[in-house]
């Protein structure tokens, strides 16, 4: 019987509008795969256009998991995604098929490959964190960094003295558990089985990517994005709803309230999407072991290349 350790997963990341979902579908058709969405906003129902959830006709019969299955007001954490993704993958493998994880949420891929502790952490204590943040502001973190050096010199070797978030987090863990975060991370890595996965990043020239992003936003409007947001408003949509944090939704809400015109809403959505794509690429460059694919080569060529790589790896095993 196949298991998660013997069947390779395919992980396909990429910036927004790079064409990764279409490539995942083409690949899944070739290798007998099923798709697991690694997009933090595609999970919400009623948000198909704004989050670019693949339509049934695009999927050509390929099952796609973790899209459109949560109400837009429900919170959804990285821990919940990781748990759901592993359940989906186990079921896919039990059917003799291959999990193809595709999306643009870099945190999800980091969690899947590095473990939940290193991504989201443990031993959280909001009161301790708040106190440490106040202490940081007294002298810019000088005293806190020296305190961290005294209890966890290994962490200070890789955390810059100006990195408030990580210094505070490391001290929060130490004060909450009595153990250093570097020790706990090392134990987590030692206990965790490595994921048998092939990692790919789909990318293209920045100007081409930005052109695709702008075109996608315009296509969203043409497909009825405004009506989609209006229906959410009819359900009582609030700015605080998790789904309303997705790119484009805040702008549409403001437009419908008369706070900005349509042209400004579209332009801001395009600009924020380009900025998000840039942030995504920064994260993917830190993704160790990933093979980079040129989106300009087209779906067929990239899918065929991944397929051959999987065949080669399987024959060499």
C-alpha positions in Angstrom: 0.0 0.0 0.0 1.2 3.5 -0.9 1.9 6.0 1.9 2.7 9.7 2.1 6.4 8.7 2.4 6.5 6.5 -0.8 4.3 8.6 -3.1 5.9 11.9 -4.1 3.9 15.0 -3.7 4.2 17.8 -6.4 4.3 21.3 -4.9 3.8 24.1 -7.4 4.1 27.6 -6.2 4.1 30.9 -8.1 3.0 34.5 -7.9 -0.5 35.6 -8.6 -1.5 35.5 -12.3 1.5 33.4 -13.3 -0.7 30.5 -14.6 0.2 27.9 -12.0 -3.3 26.6 -11.6 -3.6 25.9 -15.4 -0.2 24.2 -15.3 -1.3 22.1 -12.2 -4.4 20.9 -14.1 -2.4 20.0 -17.2 0.1 18.1 -15.0 -2.6 16.3 -13.0 -4.2 15.1 -16.2 -0.8 13.7 -17.3 0.3 12.0 -14.1 -3.1 11.0 -12.5 -3.1 13.7 -9.9 -5.6 15.6 -7.8 -5.1 19.2 -6.8 -4.9 20.6 -3.3 -5.2 24.4 -3.2 -2.5 26.2 -1.2 -4.3 29.5 -1.5 -5.5 31.1 1.8 -8.4 32.9 0.1 -9.6 30.3 -2.4 -11.0 28.3 0.6 -14.0 30.7 0.8 -17.3 30.1 -0.9 -18.9 32.9 -2.8 -15.5 34.3 -3.7 -14.8 32.4 -6.9 -14.1 35.3 -9.2 -12.0 37.5 -6.8 -9.8 34.6 -5.6 -9.5 32.9 -9.1 -11.0 29.6 -8.0 -10.8 27.2 -11.0 -14.2 26.6 -12.6 -15.4 23.1 -13.3 -14.9 23.5 -17.1 -11.2 24.5 -16.5 -10.5 21.4 -14.3 -11.5 18.9 -17.0 -12.5 16.4 -14.4 -9.5 16.9 -12.2 -10.6 16.9 -8.5 -9.7 20.2 -6.7 -9.7 20.2 -2.9 -9.8 23.0 -0.4 -11.6 25.6 -2.6 -14.9 27.2 -1.9 -15.7 25.1 1.1 -15.7 27.7 4.0 -18.1 30.6 4.7 -16.5 34.0 4.1 -16.8 35.0 7.7 -15.1 32.0 9.1 -11.4 32.2 10.2 -8.9 29.8 8.7 -5.4 29.3 10.0 -2.2 27.8 8.6 -2.6 25.0 11.1 -6.0 24.2 9.9 -4.8 24.2 6.3 -1.9 21.9 7.1 -4.2 19.5 8.8 -6.8 19.5 6.0 -4.1 19.3 3.3 -2.5 16.2 4.9 -6.0 14.5 5.2 -6.7 15.3 1.5 -3.2 14.0 0.4 -3.7 10.7 2.4 -7.0 10.2 0.7 -5.6 11.0 -2.7 -2.7 8.6 -2.2 -5.1 5.8 -1.0 -6.8 6.1 -4.4 -3.5 5.5 -6.1 -3.2 9.1 -7.3 -0.7 11.9 -6.7 -1.2 15.0 -4.7 -0.5 18.2 -6.6 -0.4 21.1 -4.2 -0.7 24.4 -6.0 -1.1 28.0 -4.9 0.5 31.3 -4.0 0.4 31.3 -0.2 4.1 30.9 0.6 3.4 30.4 4.3 1.5 27.2 3.4 4.4 25.7 1.5 6.8 26.7 4.2 4.6 25.0 6.8 4.2 21.9 4.7 8.0 21.5 4.2 9.4 22.9 7.4 6.7 21.9 9.9 4.2 23.9 11.9 6.5 24.9 14.7 9.0 26.7 12.6 6.2 28.5 10.7 3.6 29.3 13.2 5.4 28.4 16.4 4.1 27.1 19.7 3.9 28.4 23.3 2.1 31.6 22.3 1.4 34.0 25.1 -0.1 37.4 24.0 0.4 39.1 27.4 4.1 38.1 27.5 4.5 39.3 23.9 2.8 42.6 24.5 5.1 43.3 27.5 8.2 42.4 25.5 7.1 44.7 22.7 6.8 47.6 25.2 10.2 46.8 26.6 11.6 46.8 23.0 10.4 50.3 22.4 12.3 51.7 25.4 15.7 51.4 23.8 15.1 49.9 20.4 15.6 46.3 21.5 19.2 46.6 22.8 18.4 45.2 26.3 16.1 42.5 24.8 18.7 41.3 22.4 21.4 41.0 25.1 18.8 39.1 27.2 18.3 36.7 24.3 22.0 36.3 23.8 22.3 35.2 27.4 19.7 32.4 27.1 19.9 31.5 23.4 23.2 32.4 21.8 22.3 30.1 18.8 19.3 32.3 18.0 21.3 35.5 18.1 23.7 34.0 15.6 20.9 34.0 13.0 18.6 36.8 14.2 19.6 40.4 13.5 19.6 42.8 16.5 17.0 45.0 14.7 14.6 42.1 14.0 12.0 43.0 16.6 9.5 40.3 15.5 11.9 37.4 15.8 13.7 38.7 19.0 10.4 39.2 20.8 9.2 35.8 19.6 12.3 34.0 20.8 12.1 35.6 24.2 8.3 34.9 24.4 9.0 31.2 23.8 11.8 31.1 26.4 9.7 32.9 29.1 6.7 30.7 28.4 8.5 27.3 28.2 11.8 27.8 30.0 13.5 26.5 26.9 15.1 28.2 24.0 13.3 28.4 20.7 16.4 27.0 18.9 16.3 23.9 21.1 12.6 23.4 20.5 13.0 23.9 16.7 15.9 21.3 16.6 13.7 18.8 18.4 10.8 19.4 16.0 13.1 18.9 13.0 14.5 15.6 14.5 11.0 14.2 15.1 9.5 15.2 11.8 9.7 12.9 8.8 10.8 14.8 5.6 8.1 15.2 3.0 8.7 13.3 -0.2 8.0 16.1 -2.5 9.1 17.7 -5.7 9.1 21.5 -5.5 8.5 23.9 -8.4 8.2 27.6 -8.7 6.5 29.1 -11.8 7.9 32.5 -12.8 8.2 34.9 -15.6 9.7 38.2 -16.5 8.5 41.0 -14.2 7.0 43.2 -17.0 5.1 40.2 -18.4 3.9 39.2 -14.9 2.6 42.7 -14.2 0.9 42.8 -17.5 -0.9 39.5 -16.7 -1.9 40.9 -13.3 -3.4 44.0 -14.8 -5.2 41.9 -17.4 -6.5 39.5 -14.7 -8.1 42.3 -12.7 -9.8 43.7 -15.7 -11.0 40.2 -16.6 -12.4 39.8 -13.0 -14.5 42.9 -13.5 -15.7 41.6 -16.9 -16.7 38.3 -15.3 -18.9 39.9 -12.7 -16.6 40.6 -9.7 -18.8 43.5 -8.7 -21.9 41.3 -8.6 -20.0 38.8 -6.5 -19.1 41.4 -3.9 -22.6 42.8 -4.0 -24.0 39.3 -3.1 -21.5 39.1 -0.2 -22.8 42.5 1.0 -26.3 41.1 0.9 -25.1 38.4 3.2 -23.9 41.2 5.6 -20.2 41.3 4.6 -18.0 43.3 6.8 -14.4 44.6 6.4 -13.5 42.3 9.3 -14.6 39.1 7.5 -11.5 37.0 6.6 -12.5 36.6 3.0 -12.7 40.4 2.6 -9.0 40.7 3.1 -8.4 39.1 -0.3 -7.0 41.3 -3.0 -9.7 43.4 -4.7 -12.5 42.9 -2.1 -11.6 46.0 0.1 -11.5 48.1 -3.1 -14.9 46.8 -4.3 -16.4 47.4 -0.9 -15.1 51.0 -0.8 -16.4 51.6 -4.3 -19.9 50.3 -3.4 -19.9 52.7 -0.4 -19.1 55.6 -2.7 -15.6 56.1 -1.2 -13.8 55.6 -4.5 -14.8 55.3 -8.2 -14.5 52.2 -10.3 -11.3 53.3 -12.1 -9.6 54.0 -8.8 -10.7 50.6 -7.4 -9.4 48.7 -10.4 -6.1 50.7 -10.4 -5.5 50.1 -6.7 -6.3 46.4 -7.0 -3.8 46.1 -9.8 -1.2 48.0 -7.9 -1.6 46.0 -4.7 -1.6 42.8 -6.7 1.7 43.7 -8.3 3.1 44.5 -4.9 1.9 41.2 -3.5 3.5 39.3 -6.4 6.8 41.0 -5.6 6.5 39.8 -2.0 5.7 36.3 -3.1 8.8 36.1 -5.3 11.0 37.2 -2.4 9.6 34.3 -0.3 10.0 31.7 -3.1 13.7 32.6 -3.6 14.2 31.3 0.0 12.5 28.0 -0.8 15.4 25.5 -0.8 15.4 22.8 -3.4 12.8 24.3 -5.7 13.1 24.0 -9.4 12.2 27.2 -11.2 10.0 27.0 -14.4 9.7 29.7 -17.0 5.9 30.4 -17.5 6.7 31.8 -20.9 7.5 28.3 -22.2 3.8 27.3 -22.0 1.7 24.7 -20.2 2.5 21.7 -22.4 6.2 22.1 -22.3 6.4 22.8 -18.5 4.0 19.9 -17.7 5.9 17.5 -19.9 9.2 18.6 -18.3 7.8 18.0 -14.8 6.4 14.6 -15.9 9.7 13.5 -17.2 11.4 14.6 -14.0 9.0 12.6 -11.9 9.5 9.5 -14.2 13.3 9.9 -13.9 13.2 10.1 -10.1 10.9 7.1 -9.8 13.1 5.0 -12.1 16.2 6.0 -10.1 14.6 5.1 -6.7 
